[in-house]
Amino acid sequence: MTAFLPVEALASLSPQAQAMVAGTGAQVLHAQADSMPGASSISSEAVAASFGQLVSEGISKVNGQLIGSQVDLQRLAMGDAQNLHQIMINLEESRVSFQLMMQVRSRLLEAYQDIMKMPI
């Protein structure tokens, strides 16, 4: 089994992460401007909605990469492939994206289990 390369995976997700940070910053500024002067956080519903949207978009992106890789493999099997190197690069990108998604899933499950074990 090959080793997981988190630096390359994070580099491929940096535009999405930058958009998330920019969007969250705008939400915080908007919430601060609309709320009382002492309030400095956004509502939990907004955080949950943005987190859910972020997870959903990430899964959709990984699914799209996997489907694209499947199509490339089918074209390669039929002999329609023009650029073998690009197909291999796309396959590796989809593999790394899927591994990253599985790592995030594992970390989220561990965090959830840790929270559930906390005494009230």
N, C-alpha and C positions, 0 to 999 in steps of 0.2 A: 504494500500500500504506500502511496506517495505521501510526502509531508504536506501539511497545510501551510500556505504562504499568506499570512494575514496582511502583510504590507501591500502586496499586489491586490488583494481583495479590497482593502480599504481605499487604495488608489482608484480602483474602478468605481467605487461608490462615492467618491468625494463630491461630484456635482450634486448628487441627490442629498448628501449630508449638508452641503452648503445651502441648498434650497430650503432644507428643513430648518437650519439655524436661522436663516434670514426670515422665514415665515414665522418662526416662534418669536424672534425678536420683535417683529412687527405686531404680533398679537399681544405681547407683553406691553409694548408702548401704547397700543390702542386701549388696552384694558386699564392701564394706569391713567390715561387721559380721561376716560369715561367714568372711572370710579372715584371714590373718596380720596382725598390727598394721602391718607394714612395707609391705604390698601396698596400692597405691592405684588400681589400674586393674581393669577387668572383663575377662573373657576375650574373645579375638578372635571366638570362635564366637557369643557373646551379642551383640557389636556387629554382626557380619555378619547375624545373624538379625533384629535390630531394624532394621537398615538395609534389608534385603530386605523386611521387613514394611511399613516406611514407604513404600518405593517402590511396592510392590504396592497399598497402600491409596490412594496418590495417583493411580495409574493408574486404579484402579477408580472413584474419585470423578470424575475427568475423563471417563471413559467414561460414567458415569451422567448427567453434565451434558450430554454430547453426545447421548445417547439421548433425554433429556428435551427438548432443543431440537428434535430431529428430530420427536418426537411433537407438539410445539407447532406446528411448521411444517406438519405434515400436517393438524392441526386448523384452522389458519389457511387452508390451501388449500381445505378442505372447507366453510369458512364457519362452523365451530363455535366460533371464537375469541371469547371474551368481552372480554378485555382485551389490546388490541394493544400497549400500553405495556409490560406485564409480559412479553409474549412477546419483545419487542425487548430488554428488560433481560436476560432469560434467555439469549438468543442472544449478547449481548455478553459476559456472564459466562462462557459456555462457550468463546467465542473467546479470551478473555484467559487462561482456565485452560489451554487447549490450547497457546497460545503459551508460557506459562510452563513447561509440561511439556516442550516442545521445547527451550527454552533450557536447562533443567536437564539434559536428555539430551545436548545439545551440550557442556555444561561437563563432564559426567561422561566423555564420550568423549575430550575433550581431556586431562583429567587422567589417564585410563587410558593414552592414547598417550604422554604425558609420562613416566609411570612406566615404560612399556615401553622407552623410549629411554634410560633411565638405565643407565650402565655398572654392572656388578655388581662 
